[in-house]
Amino acid sequence: MKATADSQPISSAMEDNYKTLCDIYSKCNDIIFRELKIGGKTESFLVFIDGMVNVEVLDLHIVRCLQHLTEPLTNENCMEVLGGELSISNLLSVESIEDAVSHIGMGCITLFVNGITLCFSMGLAKWEKRGIEEPAAESVVRGPREGFTETMSVNRAMLRRKIKTPALKMVPYRLGRQTHTEVNLTYIEGIASEALVNEADDRISGIDIDGILESGYVEGLIEDSPFSPFPQMQVTERPDVVSAALLEGRVAILVDGTPFVLIAPATLFTMMQSPEDYYQRFYIGTLIRWLRYLFFITTLILPSLYVAILTFHQEMVPTSLLLSIAKSREDIPFPALVEALLMEVSFEALREAGVRLPKQVGAAVSIVGALVIGQAATSAGLVSAPMVMVVAITGIASFMMPQYSAGIAIRMLRFPIMFLSGVLGLLGLMLGIIFIVVHLCSLRSFGVPYLQPIAPMKGNEMKDVLARSPIWMQRRRPKLTGRPNNVNRQAPGMKPEPPKGNESS
């Protein structure tokens, strides 16, 4: 590693380096300074962070080897001698105090030797980490039951297990002036377009902030429209979803310390897709996708439609149904708009309470709370039974969204549309829908239109939007950022042929 112009070079006097590091790590009782003599003669010391280093390997393979080292160390032969004597694979020479501190922060052990203007970084990082488990935020019906963890090396290995080609590239970054968080831009060379990779590289390289604690920090700093309620990057903790996106020519952003990976570019229709769509038979995947679109529309407009019709357009309701609704509302003191807002806010509060509470009681509180409050509100004459049913159907429909962030956007937009419907009726409902569609048409994700391939229309990609076509029909990659380098996904003639019957003699 080369020292930067404003960094302090390592001194040949060990005492100066020791004093400098003691000043840097003052009031840091977890920083360990271990003095020893190499070969019983040369003064040296090790620096590492307690709890981030494999102490057993340090004692057996570093300290003991250094104490029995007979060949003297110089600037010219130090790397050769240490590389031959120490039984560790990750050994680097460092030329500046700044770089040495960076290596120490990553969990490496640094060795300073008297009379040598270099220090040596040894990668023996080890700390407690969570094992690979099934994703908690994305339930698996059919597919791999493994999710990313908070450890970058584990996440990279999980992707390498699925995509074994050397064309899978992982470009490292260090973001955060204080946290020095490792971030990796991942893509498949020859499949992802150079324009997309360069755009992602420019956006990530331009981040200058004091700390990155989660991938949401990166998402908020590089997305196209930060004030839009719709997410412009797909978020997942499933390696199979990331692998499928990389094979389509998209890029992924891995952040150390979080299991959630960002995928770009993203469209509204990628937010509506689930990996199980491709693991089931295409008839089942298509049916489930249609249900998802139906309940997406239901979540957005059902309460507003109910409020608009009851407030302004009673003639649209069949007489028998209208009489039943009027009978249930004869003792309700609030108009339909206030009634809907009261129930929707209560339902959202119960949902958030179920998420925040411990897992053992969260589900029980949310379900029992909804039943008790709904029944009590109906019995007290605060809301009508049809309104409770409408809010319940809307709440169930909102759980059909595979992407949690996209579902939140739809839940948020229900309220302004409800206000417009309560004031202007169906005209207000249509105005709200028009505003949303216009906004979606203007939205971009890394330069890709958010409603692609419908707006603009790309007929060749429609086979994987409204329906899930068979795998053998998806011969070409989607044109996310222009024409991809490698267009064809499979060889021609992959359609399964029915078996031929035995010919009678």
C-alpha positions as CSV (number, residue, x, y, z in Angstrom):
1,M,0.0,0.0,0.0
2,K,1.3,3.4,-0.9
3,A,1.3,6.2,1.7
4,T,-0.8,9.3,0.8
5,A,0.9,12.7,0.6
6,D,-0.5,13.9,4.0
7,S,-0.1,10.6,5.9
8,Q,2.8,10.1,8.4
9,P,5.4,7.6,7.2
10,I,6.5,4.8,9.5
11,S,9.7,5.7,11.4
12,S,12.7,3.4,11.6
13,A,12.7,4.1,15.4
14,M,10.3,1.8,17.1
15,E,9.8,4.1,20.0
16,D,8.4,6.9,17.7
17,N,5.9,4.5,16.2
18,Y,4.9,3.2,19.6
19,K,4.3,6.7,20.9
20,T,2.4,7.8,17.8
21,L,0.0,4.8,18.1
22,C,-0.4,5.3,21.8
23,D,-1.4,8.9,21.2
24,I,-3.9,7.8,18.5
25,Y,-5.4,5.1,20.6
26,S,-5.4,7.0,23.9
27,K,-8.4,6.1,26.1
28,C,-8.9,2.9,24.1
29,N,-8.5,0.0,26.5
30,D,-9.5,-2.6,23.9
31,I,-6.3,-1.8,21.9
32,I,-3.6,-4.3,22.8
33,F,0.1,-3.5,22.5
34,R,2.2,-6.7,22.7
35,E,6.0,-6.2,22.9
36,L,8.4,-9.0,21.9
37,K,11.9,-9.6,20.7
38,I,12.4,-11.2,17.3
39,G,15.0,-14.0,17.6
40,G,15.6,-12.8,21.1
41,K,17.4,-9.7,19.8
42,T,15.4,-7.3,17.7
43,E,12.8,-5.1,19.5
44,S,9.3,-5.1,18.0
45,F,5.6,-4.9,19.0
46,L,2.2,-6.1,17.8
47,V,-1.0,-4.0,17.8
48,F,-4.5,-5.4,17.5
49,I,-8.0,-5.0,18.8
50,D,-9.2,-7.3,21.6
51,G,-12.1,-9.4,20.5
52,M,-11.5,-9.0,16.8
53,V,-8.4,-11.3,16.4
54,N,-7.9,-15.0,16.6
55,V,-5.7,-15.1,19.7
56,E,-4.9,-18.8,19.4
57,V,-3.5,-18.5,16.0
58,L,-1.6,-15.3,17.0
59,D,0.1,-17.1,19.9
60,L,0.9,-20.3,18.0
61,H,1.8,-19.2,14.5
62,I,3.1,-15.6,14.9
63,V,4.5,-14.9,18.4
64,R,6.3,-18.2,18.7
65,C,7.7,-18.1,15.1
66,L,8.9,-14.5,15.7
67,Q,10.6,-15.4,18.9
68,H,12.5,-18.3,17.2
69,L,13.4,-16.4,14.1
70,T,17.1,-16.4,13.5
71,E,17.6,-14.5,10.2
72,P,17.9,-10.7,10.8
73,L,15.2,-8.5,9.2
74,T,16.0,-5.5,6.9
75,N,13.9,-3.4,4.6
76,E,15.0,-5.5,1.6
77,N,14.4,-9.0,2.9
78,C,11.7,-8.5,5.5
79,M,8.7,-9.6,3.4
80,E,10.6,-12.6,2.0
81,V,11.7,-13.8,5.5
82,L,8.4,-13.2,7.2
83,G,6.5,-14.8,4.3
84,G,8.6,-17.9,4.6
85,E,8.5,-18.2,8.4
86,L,5.0,-17.2,9.3
87,S,2.3,-19.7,8.4
88,I,-0.4,-17.2,7.4
89,S,-1.6,-16.4,3.9
90,N,-2.7,-12.8,4.4
91,L,0.5,-10.8,4.9
92,L,0.9,-7.2,3.6
93,S,3.5,-4.5,4.0
94,V,2.3,-1.0,5.0
95,E,4.2,2.2,4.6
96,S,2.2,4.8,6.6
97,I,0.7,5.2,10.0
98,E,-2.7,6.1,8.5
99,D,-2.8,2.8,6.5
100,A,-1.7,0.8,9.6
101,V,-4.5,2.3,11.6
102,S,-7.0,1.4,8.8
103,H,-5.8,-2.2,8.9
104,I,-6.0,-2.4,12.7
105,G,-9.6,-1.2,12.5
106,M,-10.4,-4.0,10.1
107,G,-9.3,-6.6,12.7
108,C,-5.8,-7.2,11.4
109,I,-2.6,-7.6,13.5
110,T,0.2,-5.1,12.7
111,L,3.8,-5.8,13.4
112,F,6.3,-2.9,13.9
113,V,10.0,-3.8,13.9
114,N,12.8,-1.6,15.2
115,G,15.0,-0.3,12.3
116,I,12.5,-1.0,9.5
117,T,10.4,1.7,7.8
118,L,7.6,-0.7,7.1
119,C,5.0,-2.4,9.3
120,F,3.3,-5.7,8.5
121,S,-0.4,-6.4,8.5
122,M,-1.6,-9.9,9.2
123,G,-5.2,-10.9,8.5
124,L,-6.3,-12.9,11.5
125,A,-9.7,-11.2,12.0
126,K,-12.2,-13.2,14.0
127,W,-15.3,-12.1,15.9
128,E,-18.7,-13.5,16.9
129,K,-21.1,-13.5,14.0
130,R,-24.6,-14.8,13.1
131,G,-24.8,-18.0,11.2
132,I,-26.6,-18.4,7.9
133,E,-30.4,-18.7,8.5
134,E,-33.6,-18.5,6.6
135,P,-34.5,-14.9,5.7
136,A,-36.8,-13.4,8.3
137,A,-38.3,-10.6,6.1
138,E,-38.8,-12.8,3.0
139,S,-40.5,-16.1,3.7
140,V,-39.5,-19.0,1.4
141,V,-42.2,-21.2,-0.1
142,R,-39.9,-23.0,-2.6
143,G,-36.3,-22.2,-3.1
144,P,-33.0,-22.0,-1.1
145,R,-33.6,-21.4,2.6
146,E,-30.6,-19.3,3.2
147,G,-30.2,-15.6,3.7
148,F,-27.4,-13.1,3.8
149,T,-25.7,-12.3,7.1
150,E,-24.0,-9.2,8.5
151,T,-20.5,-10.5,7.5
152,M,-19.3,-9.3,4.1
153,S,-17.0,-12.3,3.5
154,V,-19.8,-14.7,4.1
155,N,-22.2,-12.8,1.7
156,R,-19.5,-12.8,-1.0
157,A,-19.0,-16.5,-0.6
158,M,-22.7,-17.2,-0.9
159,L,-22.8,-15.4,-4.2
160,R,-19.7,-17.2,-5.4
161,R,-21.3,-20.5,-4.6
162,K,-24.2,-19.7,-7.0
163,I,-22.2,-17.8,-9.8
164,K,-18.9,-19.5,-10.1
165,T,-17.6,-17.7,-13.2
166,P,-14.6,-15.4,-12.8
167,A,-16.6,-12.8,-14.7
168,L,-18.4,-12.1,-11.4
169,K,-16.7,-8.9,-10.3
170,M,-16.7,-7.3,-6.8
171,V,-15.3,-3.8,-6.7
172,P,-14.5,-2.7,-3.1
173,Y,-15.0,0.8,-1.5
174,R,-14.4,2.2,1.9
175,L,-17.2,4.6,2.9
176,G,-17.6,6.7,6.0
177,R,-14.9,8.9,7.5
178,Q,-15.4,7.3,10.9
179,T,-16.8,3.9,10.2
180,H,-14.7,2.9,7.1
181,T,-17.5,0.6,6.1
182,E,-16.7,-1.9,3.3
183,V,-19.0,-1.7,0.3
184,N,-18.9,-3.9,-2.7
185,L,-20.3,-3.2,-6.2
186,T,-21.1,-6.5,-7.7
187,Y,-21.8,-7.3,-11.4
188,I,-21.1,-9.9,-14.1
189,E,-18.6,-8.6,-16.6
190,G,-19.8,-9.1,-20.1
191,I,-23.5,-9.1,-19.1
192,A,-24.0,-5.9,-17.2
193,S,-23.6,-2.8,-19.5
194,E,-20.6,-0.6,-19.0
195,A,-22.8,2.5,-18.8
196,L,-24.7,1.0,-15.8
197,V,-21.5,-0.1,-14.0
198,N,-19.8,3.3,-14.6
199,E,-22.9,5.1,-13.3
200,A,-23.0,3.0,-10.2
201,D,-19.3,3.5,-9.6
202,D,-19.6,7.3,-10.0
203,R,-22.5,7.4,-7.5
204,I,-20.8,5.2,-4.9
205,S,-17.4,6.9,-5.2
206,G,-19.1,10.3,-4.7
207,I,-20.4,9.4,-1.2
208,D,-18.6,11.4,1.5
209,I,-20.2,11.0,4.9
210,D,-19.1,10.3,8.5
211,G,-20.6,6.9,8.7
212,I,-22.4,4.1,6.8
213,L,-24.3,1.8,9.3
214,E,-26.7,0.1,6.9
215,S,-27.4,-0.3,3.2
216,G,-30.3,2.2,3.6
217,Y,-27.6,5.0,4.0
218,V,-26.2,4.1,0.6
219,E,-29.6,3.8,-1.0
220,G,-30.6,7.3,0.2
221,L,-27.4,8.8,-1.1
222,I,-27.4,7.3,-4.6
223,E,-31.1,7.0,-5.7
224,D,-32.4,9.2,-8.4
225,S,-35.5,10.8,-6.7
226,P,-35.0,10.8,-2.9
227,F,-38.4,12.6,-2.3
228,S,-40.4,9.9,-4.1
229,P,-42.4,7.5,-1.9
230,F,-41.5,4.7,-4.3
231,P,-38.2,2.9,-3.8
232,Q,-35.9,3.0,-6.8
233,M,-33.7,0.2,-5.6
234,Q,-34.7,-3.4,-4.9
235,V,-33.8,-4.6,-1.4
236,T,-33.4,-8.3,-0.6
237,E,-31.6,-10.6,1.8
238,R,-31.8,-13.7,-0.5
239,P,-28.7,-14.7,-2.5
240,D,-30.9,-16.4,-5.2
241,V,-32.6,-13.1,-5.8
242,V,-29.3,-11.2,-6.2
243,S,-27.9,-14.0,-8.4
244,A,-30.9,-13.8,-10.7
245,A,-30.6,-10.0,-10.9
246,L,-26.9,-10.2,-11.8
247,L,-27.7,-12.7,-14.6
248,E,-30.2,-10.2,-16.0
249,G,-27.5,-7.6,-16.3
250,R,-28.2,-5.6,-13.1
251,V,-25.7,-4.6,-10.4
252,A,-25.8,-5.4,-6.6
253,I,-24.4,-3.3,-3.8
254,L,-23.3,-5.3,-0.7
255,V,-22.7,-3.4,2.6
256,D,-20.7,-4.8,5.5
257,G,-22.8,-5.1,8.7
258,T,-26.2,-5.7,7.1
259,P,-27.9,-8.7,5.4
260,F,-29.8,-6.4,3.1
261,V,-28.4,-6.1,-0.4
262,L,-29.4,-3.3,-2.9
263,I,-30.1,-4.2,-6.6
264,A,-30.2,-1.6,-9.3
265,P,-31.9,-0.6,-11.5
266,A,-35.4,-1.5,-10.3
267,T,-38.8,-1.0,-11.8
268,L,-42.3,-1.2,-10.5
269,F,-42.7,-4.6,-12.0
270,T,-39.5,-6.0,-10.4
271,M,-41.0,-4.9,-7.1
272,M,-44.1,-7.0,-7.9
273,Q,-42.1,-10.2,-8.7
274,S,-41.2,-12.9,-6.2
275,P,-38.5,-15.5,-6.7
276,E,-41.1,-18.3,-6.2
277,D,-42.7,-17.2,-9.5
278,Y,-39.8,-18.8,-11.3
279,Y,-39.5,-21.9,-9.1
280,Q,-43.1,-23.0,-9.6
281,R,-44.7,-24.0,-12.9
282,F,-45.4,-21.0,-15.1
283,Y,-49.2,-21.5,-14.8
284,I,-49.0,-21.1,-11.1
285,G,-46.6,-18.3,-11.3
286,T,-48.8,-16.4,-13.7
287,L,-51.9,-16.9,-11.5
288,I,-50.2,-15.7,-8.4
289,R,-48.8,-12.7,-10.2
290,W,-52.3,-11.7,-11.4
291,L,-53.5,-12.0,-7.8
292,R,-50.7,-9.7,-6.8
293,Y,-51.6,-7.1,-9.3
294,L,-55.3,-7.3,-8.3
295,F,-54.6,-6.8,-4.6
296,F,-52.1,-4.1,-5.4
297,I,-54.9,-2.1,-7.0
298,T,-57.2,-3.1,-4.1
299,T,-54.8,-1.9,-1.5
300,L,-54.5,1.5,-3.2
301,I,-58.1,2.4,-4.1
302,L,-60.6,0.2,-2.2
303,P,-61.1,2.5,0.9
304,S,-61.1,5.6,-1.3
305,L,-63.6,4.0,-3.7
306,Y,-65.9,3.1,-0.7
307,V,-65.7,6.6,0.7
308,A,-66.4,8.3,-2.7
309,I,-69.4,6.1,-3.5
310,L,-71.0,6.5,0.0
311,T,-70.4,10.2,0.1
312,F,-71.3,11.3,-3.5
313,H,-72.4,8.4,-5.7
314,Q,-75.0,6.4,-3.7
315,E,-76.9,5.7,-7.0
316,M,-74.1,3.4,-8.1
317,V,-74.9,1.0,-5.3
318,P,-77.7,-1.7,-5.7
319,T,-80.7,-0.8,-3.7
320,S,-80.7,-3.8,-1.4
321,L,-77.0,-3.3,-0.6
322,L,-77.5,0.5,-0.1
323,L,-80.3,-0.2,2.4
324,S,-78.1,-2.6,4.3
325,I,-75.2,-0.1,4.4
326,A,-77.6,2.7,5.4
327,K,-79.0,0.6,8.3
328,S,-75.5,-0.2,9.6
329,R,-74.6,3.5,9.4
330,E,-77.8,5.0,10.9
331,D,-76.1,5.4,14.4
332,I,-72.6,6.3,13.2
333,P,-71.8,10.0,14.1
334,F,-69.0,10.5,11.6
335,P,-69.0,10.9,7.9
336,A,-67.5,8.0,5.8
337,L,-64.1,9.9,5.3
338,V,-63.6,10.3,9.1
339,E,-64.7,6.7,9.7
340,A,-62.3,5.4,7.1
341,L,-59.4,7.4,8.4
342,L,-60.1,6.3,12.0
343,M,-60.0,2.6,11.0
344,E,-57.0,2.9,8.7
345,V,-54.9,4.7,11.3
346,S,-55.9,2.2,13.9
347,F,-55.0,-0.7,11.6
348,E,-51.6,0.8,10.7
349,A,-50.8,1.4,14.4
350,L,-51.7,-2.2,15.2
351,R,-49.5,-3.5,12.3
352,E,-46.5,-1.4,13.5
353,A,-47.1,-2.5,17.1
354,G,-47.0,-6.2,15.9
355,V,-43.7,-5.6,14.1
356,R,-42.0,-3.8,17.1
357,L,-43.2,-6.2,19.8
358,P,-41.3,-9.4,20.6
359,K,-41.9,-12.1,18.1
360,Q,-43.7,-14.3,20.6
361,V,-46.4,-11.8,21.4
362,G,-46.4,-9.6,18.3
363,A,-48.6,-11.7,16.1
364,A,-51.1,-12.3,18.9
365,V,-51.3,-8.6,19.8
366,S,-51.9,-7.5,16.2
367,I,-54.5,-10.2,15.4
368,V,-56.4,-10.0,18.8
369,G,-56.1,-6.2,18.9
370,A,-57.6,-5.9,15.4
371,L,-60.5,-8.2,16.3
372,V,-61.2,-6.6,19.7
373,I,-60.9,-3.0,18.4
374,G,-63.0,-3.7,15.4
375,Q,-65.7,-5.4,17.4
376,A,-65.7,-2.8,20.1
377,A,-65.8,0.1,17.6
378,T,-68.8,-1.5,15.8
379,S,-70.6,-2.2,19.0
380,A,-70.0,1.3,20.3
381,G,-71.4,2.8,17.1
382,L,-68.1,4.5,16.1
383,V,-67.7,2.7,12.8
384,S,-70.0,0.5,10.6
385,A,-69.5,-3.2,9.9
386,P,-69.0,-2.6,6.1
387,M,-66.1,-0.2,6.9
388,V,-64.4,-2.7,9.1
389,M,-64.7,-5.3,6.3
390,V,-63.2,-2.9,3.7
391,V,-60.3,-2.0,6.0
392,A,-59.7,-5.7,6.7
393,I,-59.6,-6.6,3.0
394,T,-57.3,-3.7,2.3
395,G,-54.9,-4.7,5.1
396,I,-54.8,-8.3,3.9
397,A,-54.2,-7.1,0.3
398,S,-51.3,-5.0,1.4
399,F,-49.5,-8.1,2.6
400,M,-49.4,-9.4,-1.0
401,M,-46.5,-7.1,-1.9
402,P,-43.2,-9.0,-2.0
403,Q,-41.2,-5.9,-1.4
404,Y,-41.7,-4.3,2.0
405,S,-40.6,-0.8,0.9
406,A,-43.0,-0.8,-2.1
407,G,-45.8,-1.9,0.2
408,I,-45.1,1.0,2.5
409,A,-45.3,3.4,-0.4
410,I,-48.8,2.1,-1.3
411,R,-49.9,2.3,2.3
412,M,-48.8,5.9,2.5
413,L,-50.6,6.9,-0.8
414,R,-53.9,5.5,0.4
415,F,-54.4,8.5,2.7
416,P,-54.1,11.4,0.2
417,I,-56.3,9.5,-2.3
418,M,-58.8,9.0,0.5
419,F,-58.9,12.8,1.2
420,L,-59.4,13.5,-2.4
421,S,-62.2,11.0,-2.7
422,G,-63.9,12.3,0.5
423,V,-63.8,15.9,-1.0
424,L,-64.4,15.4,-4.7
425,G,-65.8,11.9,-5.0
426,L,-64.8,9.7,-7.9
427,L,-63.3,12.7,-9.6
428,G,-60.9,13.0,-6.7
429,L,-60.1,9.3,-6.9
430,M,-59.3,9.6,-10.6
431,L,-57.2,12.7,-10.0
432,G,-55.2,10.8,-7.3
433,I,-54.6,7.9,-9.7
434,I,-53.5,10.3,-12.5
435,F,-51.0,12.0,-10.2
436,I,-49.5,8.7,-9.2
437,V,-49.3,7.4,-12.8
438,V,-47.7,10.7,-14.0
439,H,-45.2,10.5,-11.1
440,L,-44.4,6.9,-12.0
441,C,-43.8,7.8,-15.6
442,S,-41.3,10.5,-14.7
443,L,-39.5,8.3,-12.2
444,R,-36.1,6.8,-13.0
445,S,-33.9,4.2,-11.4
446,F,-30.3,4.6,-12.6
447,G,-31.7,6.2,-15.7
448,V,-34.2,3.3,-16.4
449,P,-37.9,4.3,-16.7
450,Y,-39.7,3.0,-13.6
451,L,-42.6,1.6,-15.7
452,Q,-40.5,-0.1,-18.2
453,P,-41.3,-2.3,-20.2
454,I,-44.9,-0.9,-20.4
455,A,-43.9,2.8,-20.6
456,P,-41.9,2.9,-22.8
457,M,-43.4,-0.2,-24.4
458,K,-40.9,-3.1,-25.0
459,G,-42.8,-5.9,-26.5
460,N,-40.1,-8.5,-26.2
461,E,-39.9,-8.0,-22.4
462,M,-43.7,-8.2,-21.8
463,K,-43.6,-11.9,-21.5
464,D,-42.3,-11.6,-18.0
465,V,-44.5,-8.7,-16.7
466,L,-48.2,-9.5,-16.7
467,A,-47.5,-13.2,-17.0
468,R,-44.6,-15.5,-16.2
469,S,-43.7,-17.2,-19.4
470,P,-41.9,-20.5,-19.4
471,I,-38.1,-20.5,-18.8
472,W,-37.5,-21.7,-22.3
473,M,-39.3,-18.7,-23.8
474,Q,-37.1,-16.2,-21.9
475,R,-34.2,-16.3,-24.4
476,R,-33.0,-12.7,-24.2
477,R,-32.0,-10.5,-21.3
478,P,-34.0,-7.4,-20.6
479,K,-32.7,-4.1,-22.0
480,L,-32.3,-2.3,-18.8
481,T,-29.7,0.3,-19.8
482,G,-29.5,0.0,-23.6
483,R,-28.5,-3.2,-25.3
484,P,-26.7,-5.7,-23.0
485,N,-23.3,-7.0,-24.0
486,N,-24.5,-10.6,-23.9
487,V,-28.1,-10.7,-25.2
488,N,-28.8,-14.4,-25.4
489,R,-29.5,-16.3,-22.1
490,Q,-29.9,-19.8,-23.6
491,A,-29.2,-21.8,-26.7
492,P,-31.9,-22.1,-29.3
493,G,-34.2,-25.1,-29.3
494,M,-34.5,-25.4,-25.5
495,K,-38.3,-26.0,-25.7
496,P,-39.1,-29.4,-24.2
497,E,-40.4,-31.9,-26.8
498,P,-43.1,-34.4,-25.8
499,P,-41.7,-38.0,-25.8
500,K,-42.4,-40.0,-28.9
501,G,-44.5,-43.1,-28.5
502,N,-43.3,-46.5,-29.5
503,E,-44.0,-47.2,-33.1
504,S,-45.9,-50.4,-33.7
505,S,-44.2,-52.9,-35.8
